[in-house]
């Protein structure tokens, strides 16, 4: 079963400004999610995939680099992943 990956309309603009290694890691992330679903990300410690808290409690985060994270939401009833944003991590 393949998953659908829906991206916020601003993602293309964001990607055009990202470092190449972050873009490549995002493409790898999308490939894993598309083929195997977001649960498979747990097998790749480099993504450090985790549930978020507070206002973002329905969302998850995966590490694309030390600085950048992909923030997404899983809709299992329609087998979809909605990418909300790729953002620098705030320390």
Number of C-alpha atoms within 10 A of each C-alpha: 8 11 19 17 17 13 14 12 11 11 13 10 9 13 15 10 9 15 11 11 11 19 18 13 15 21 13 13 19 19 14 17 20 18 13 14 21 22 10 12 18 13 10 11 10 13 18 14 22 14 14 14 10 7 7 13 10 13 18 20 21 23 23 25 18 10 12 19 23 21 21 25 19 17 12 10 6 9 15 19 21 16 21 18 18 24 14 15 12 7 4
